[in-house]
Amino acid sequence: MERPSPGLFSHIEPGNAAPGSGRLAGKSVLVQPNMSVRGWPTAAGSLALEGFVALEDAAAVERLRAAAANVVGSSRMAELGLGLVGDTAASAVAENLCDVALVTDTMGEARHAALDAGAFGFKPSWGIVPRIGLIGLAPSMECYGVVAKSLDDAAGVMAALAGGDERDPSMLQEGVPDFSQVRRGTSSLAVAGVIGECLDALEPAEGDAFRAALLRLESAGIRIEEVGLPDFHLFRTVHNVIGATEASSSAGKYDGVRYGHRTASAENWNEMYLKSRAESFGTLVKAYLFQGAYFQFENYAAFENACRLRRRLVGKTEALFEKVDVLVSPTRRAGLEAAAATTIQATYDAFALSLPANVTGQPALSLPGIAGNGDFELGLQLVGRHLADVQLLAMGARLALLEP
């Protein structure tokens, strides 16, 4: 690993290699400052957590250290993990300042960041990595994502992170994929499904680049089948309503009373609370919280309906795997860069192709160098059946060998 650049790090911890000879010995891992590391500043990119220092390690950090990883520091990040504006994890990977970066994946952030680094981006099945110690925003959508130039490194980190934790009742306690078996796992996934409604949404140049990528998959012995999902357009709305409502609830604790930012000008406690809240969040997060508060307090029926639609989307997506082994799509659209999205609409536009896997909780892998549109990397996204993470990574390793 090269010497860290302070501009890319919110915190650097020299000489932090864990002792021992675990599976990650010699590997350097960068975390985001919403992942608790005892004694480190953990502001999650937000003024709301100004001055907060973690009191203990997150479960993920405990497991990284138990596997002898060198947790080198924390990157800079978008506020509370919403989007990628200001995030530096990809740059740290691209500049060889770490082997692996952990990125909160709420809408596809790990997969998009990886493309900017020419790396692999992986979001595991929801519920297999404990979220204890993660400062989250939308709990049912987000999970730890991995950015790495090597799929072996990504699989190694996931092998260390995955597994039950009784402190986190939301996660699976058994039946968790064994990531140590990726290289031994089957790469015989043979049928890739393309959702017709997703393909129809692409611009002509994007569609041409994606079809060229599909031809490369066919050259690797994978059969391409078009499948239908008429409700595909609902993923965005469902994510927005549920994600914003969960965010409103999650951010309610940032009140300026117990920790974090407190306004300097208030005449009473009520005014202190209101002004502290008003000053604590940036424009993007504040807009998201306003949306969520509306659904939480004024139109809860819309939230309930979004949850019903989510269940339907999960069921219909699962049904597609009766016909295909994996779903494929571009990771992102051309000209819609997540790192430049500063409004809710622009953010959802940028992540439109990656966020469905966050709604369904399925594993998703973004591969670089296979689908491009001129100078812009679209990325090839593979989405697998829930808990088929090992098979998905094995297929990714197979496709990574394709000639450019």
Residue pairs with C-beta under 8 A, 6 or more apart in sequence:
1 28
1 70
1 72
1 96
1 97
1 98
1 99
2 95
2 96
2 97
3 97
4 12
4 72
4 73
4 92
4 97
5 92
5 95
5 97
6 12
7 88
8 75
8 76
8 88
8 91
8 92
8 95
8 97
9 30
9 73
9 74
9 75
9 76
9 88
9 92
9 97
10 33
10 41
10 43
10 45
10 73
10 74
10 75
10 76
10 77
11 33
11 40
11 41
11 73
11 74
12 72
12 73
13 37
13 40
13 71
13 72
13 73
16 70
16 71
16 72
16 73
17 68
17 70
18 25
18 64
18 65
18 66
18 67
18 68
18 69
18 70
18 71
19 68
20 68
21 68
22 66
22 67
22 68
22 69
22 160
23 67
23 68
23 156
23 159
23 160
23 180
24 64
24 67
24 68
24 69
24 156
24 157
24 160
25 67
25 68
25 69
26 68
26 70
27 69
27 70
27 99
27 100
27 153
27 156
27 157
28 69
28 70
28 71
28 72
28 97
28 98
28 99
28 100
29 64
29 69
29 70
29 71
29 72
29 98
29 99
29 100
29 101
29 102
29 157
30 71
30 72
30 73
30 74
30 75
30 89
30 92
30 93
30 97
30 98
30 100
30 101
30 102
31 37
31 60
31 61
31 71
31 73
31 74
31 75
31 101
31 102
32 44
32 45
32 74
32 75
32 77
32 81
32 87
32 89
32 101
32 102
32 103
32 104
33 40
33 41
33 42
33 43
33 44
33 45
33 74
33 75
33 76
33 77
34 42
34 44
34 45
34 77
34 80
34 81
34 104
34 134
34 135
34 136
35 42
35 58
35 60
35 61
35 74
35 102
35 104
35 133
35 134
35 135
35 144
36 42
36 54
36 55
36 56
36 57
36 58
36 61
36 133
36 134
36 135
37 54
37 57
37 58
37 61
37 71
37 74
38 54
38 55
38 56
38 57
39 53
39 54
40 53
40 54
40 74
41 51
41 52
41 53
41 74
42 49
42 52
42 53
42 54
42 74
42 135
43 49
43 50
43 51
43 52
44 77
44 79
44 80
44 81
44 135
45 76
45 77
45 78
45 79
45 80
45 81
45 86
46 79
46 80
46 254
46 280
46 281
46 282
46 285
47 260
47 261
47 279
47 280
47 281
47 282
48 80
48 251
48 254
48 260
48 261
48 280
48 281
49 135
49 254
49 259
49 260
49 261
50 260
50 261
51 259
51 260
52 259
52 260
54 133
56 133
57 65
57 133
58 132
58 133
58 134
59 130
59 131
59 132
59 133
59 165
59 167
59 168
60 102
60 129
60 130
60 133
60 134
60 144
60 161
61 71
61 133
63 160
63 161
63 163
64 71
64 157
64 160
64 161
65 71
66 160
67 156
67 159
67 160
69 157
69 160
72 97
72 98
75 87
75 88
75 89
75 92
75 101
76 86
76 87
76 88
77 86
77 87
77 88
77 89
77 104
78 84
78 85
78 86
78 87
78 109
78 284
79 86
79 281
79 282
79 284
79 285
80 135
80 136
80 137
80 247
80 251
80 285
81 104
81 106
81 109
81 136
81 137
81 142
82 106
82 107
82 137
82 247
82 284
82 285
82 288
82 347
83 107
83 109
83 284
83 338
83 341
83 347
83 350
83 351
84 109
84 112
84 113
84 338
84 339
84 341
85 284
85 339
85 340
85 341
85 342
87 103
87 109
87 113
87 339
89 101
89 102
89 103
89 113
89 147
90 101
90 113
90 114
90 116
90 117
90 119
90 147
91 116
91 117
92 98
92 101
93 100
93 101
93 114
93 117
93 119
93 147
93 148
93 149
94 116
94 117
94 118
94 119
99 148
99 149
99 150
99 153
100 146
100 147
100 148
100 153
100 154
100 157
101 113
101 146
101 147
101 148
102 144
102 145
102 146
102 147
102 157
103 109
103 110
103 113
103 121
103 144
103 145
103 146
103 147
104 110
104 134
104 136
104 142
104 143
104 144
104 145
105 111
105 123
105 142
105 143
105 144
105 145
105 358
106 137
106 138
106 141
106 142
106 243
106 358
107 141
107 239
107 243
107 347
107 348
107 351
107 354
107 355
107 358
108 123
108 331
108 332
108 338
108 351
108 353
108 354
108 355
108 357
108 358
108 364
109 145
109 338
109 351
110 121
110 122
110 123
110 145
110 146
110 147
111 121
111 122
111 123
111 145
111 331
111 354
111 364
111 365
111 366
111 379
111 381
112 121
112 331
112 332
112 338
112 339
112 350
112 351
112 354
112 366
112 379
113 121
113 147
114 120
114 121
114 122
114 147
114 148
114 366
114 368
114 379
115 121
115 331
115 332
115 366
115 368
115 377
115 379
116 339
117 147
117 149
118 149
118 368
118 369
118 377
119 147
119 148
119 149
119 368
120 146
120 147
120 148
120 149
120 150
120 151
120 154
120 365
120 366
120 367
120 368
120 396
120 400
121 145
121 146
121 147
121 331
121 365
121 366
121 379
122 145
122 146
122 148
122 154
122 158
122 363
122 364
122 365
122 366
122 393
123 143
123 145
123 357
123 358
123 363
123 364
123 365
124 143
124 144
124 145
124 146
124 158
124 162
124 177
124 363
124 389
125 177
125 361
125 362
125 363
125 386
125 387
125 388
125 389
126 140
126 143
126 358
126 361
126 362
126 386
127 143
127 170
127 171
127 172
127 361
128 162
128 163
128 171
128 172
128 176
128 177
128 387
128 389
129 143
129 144
129 158
129 161
129 162
129 171
130 163
130 164
130 165
130 167
130 168
130 171
131 139
131 142
131 143
131 144
131 168
131 170
131 171
132 165
132 167
132 168
134 142
134 144
136 142
136 250
137 243
137 246
137 247
137 250
137 251
137 285
138 242
138 243
138 244
138 246
138 247
138 250
139 170
139 246
139 250
140 242
140 246
141 239
141 242
141 243
141 246
141 358
141 359
142 358
144 161
146 154
146 157
146 158
148 154
148 157
151 182
151 393
151 396
151 397
151 400
152 182
152 183
154 393
155 179
155 180
155 182
155 183
155 393
156 179
158 179
158 389
158 393
159 178
159 179
159 180
159 182
162 176
162 177
162 179
162 389
163 176
164 171
164 172
164 173
164 174
164 176
165 171
166 173
175 387
176 387
177 387
177 388
177 389
177 390
178 390
179 389
179 390
179 393
181 390
182 390
182 393
182 394
182 397
183 394
183 397
185 390
185 391
185 393
185 394
186 391
186 394
187 391
187 394
187 395
187 397
187 398
189 222
189 325
189 326
189 391
189 392
189 394
189 395
190 221
190 222
190 223
190 325
191 222
191 223
191 224
191 225
191 323
191 324
191 325
191 326
192 214
192 217
192 222
192 223
192 224
192 225
192 324
192 325
192 326
192 327
192 328
192 382
193 225
193 226
193 227
193 320
193 323
193 324
193 326
193 327
193 328
194 214
194 224
194 225
194 226
194 227
194 327
194 328
194 329
195 226
195 227
195 228
195 229
195 232
195 320
195 327
195 329
196 226
196 227
196 228
196 229
197 228
197 229
197 230
197 232
197 233
198 229
198 232
198 329
198 353
199 207
199 210
199 226
201 352
202 210
202 330
202 333
203 333
203 334
205 334
205 373
205 374
206 330
206 333
206 334
206 373
206 378
209 330
209 371
209 372
209 373
209 378
210 329
210 330
210 371
210 378
212 371
213 370
213 371
213 378
213 380
214 224
214 328
216 370
216 402
217 224
217 328
217 399
218 224
219 402
220 398
220 399
220 402
224 328
225 323
225 324
227 320
227 323
227 324
227 327
229 316
229 317
229 320
231 309
231 312
231 313
231 316
232 356
234 309
234 313
235 313
235 352
235 355
235 356
235 359
236 348
236 352
236 355
237 306
237 309
238 306
238 309
238 310
238 313
238 359
239 348
239 355
239 356
239 358
239 359
240 291
240 344
240 348
241 295
241 302
241 303
241 306
242 303
242 306
242 307
242 310
242 359
243 288
243 292
244 288
244 289
244 291
244 292
244 295
245 292
245 295
245 296
245 303
245 306
246 292
247 285
247 288
247 289
247 292
248 289
248 291
248 292
248 293
248 295
248 296
249 292
249 296
251 281
251 285
251 289
254 260
254 261
254 277
254 280
254 281
255 273
255 276
255 277
256 262
256 263
256 272
256 273
256 276
256 277
256 280
257 273
260 280
261 276
261 279
261 280
262 272
262 276
263 272
263 275
263 276
263 278
263 279
265 275
266 272
266 275
266 276
281 289
283 342
284 342
284 343
284 344
284 347
287 343
287 344
288 344
291 344
295 302
295 303
296 303
310 359
313 356
313 359
313 360
314 359
314 360
314 361
317 327
317 356
317 360
317 362
318 360
318 385
318 386
320 327
321 385
325 384
325 391
326 382
326 383
326 384
326 392
326 395
327 382
327 383
327 384
328 380
328 381
328 382
328 383
329 353
329 381
329 383
330 353
330 371
330 378
330 379
330 380
330 381
331 353
331 354
331 366
331 371
331 378
331 379
331 380
331 381
332 338
332 350
332 351
332 353
332 354
332 378
332 379
333 349
333 350
333 352
333 353
333 378
334 373
334 374
334 376
334 378
335 376
336 346
336 349
336 350
336 352
337 350
338 347
338 350
338 351
340 346
341 347
341 349
341 350
348 355
353 381
354 364
354 366
354 381
356 383
357 363
357 364
357 383
360 386
361 386
362 383
362 384
362 385
362 386
363 383
363 384
363 386
363 387
363 388
363 389
363 392
364 381
364 382
364 383
364 384
364 392
365 381
365 382
365 384
365 392
365 393
365 396
366 379
366 380
366 381
366 382
367 379
367 380
367 381
367 382
367 396
367 399
367 400
368 377
368 379
369 377
369 404
370 379
370 380
370 399
370 402
371 377
371 378
371 379
371 380
372 378
380 399
382 392
382 395
382 396
382 399
383 392
384 391
384 392
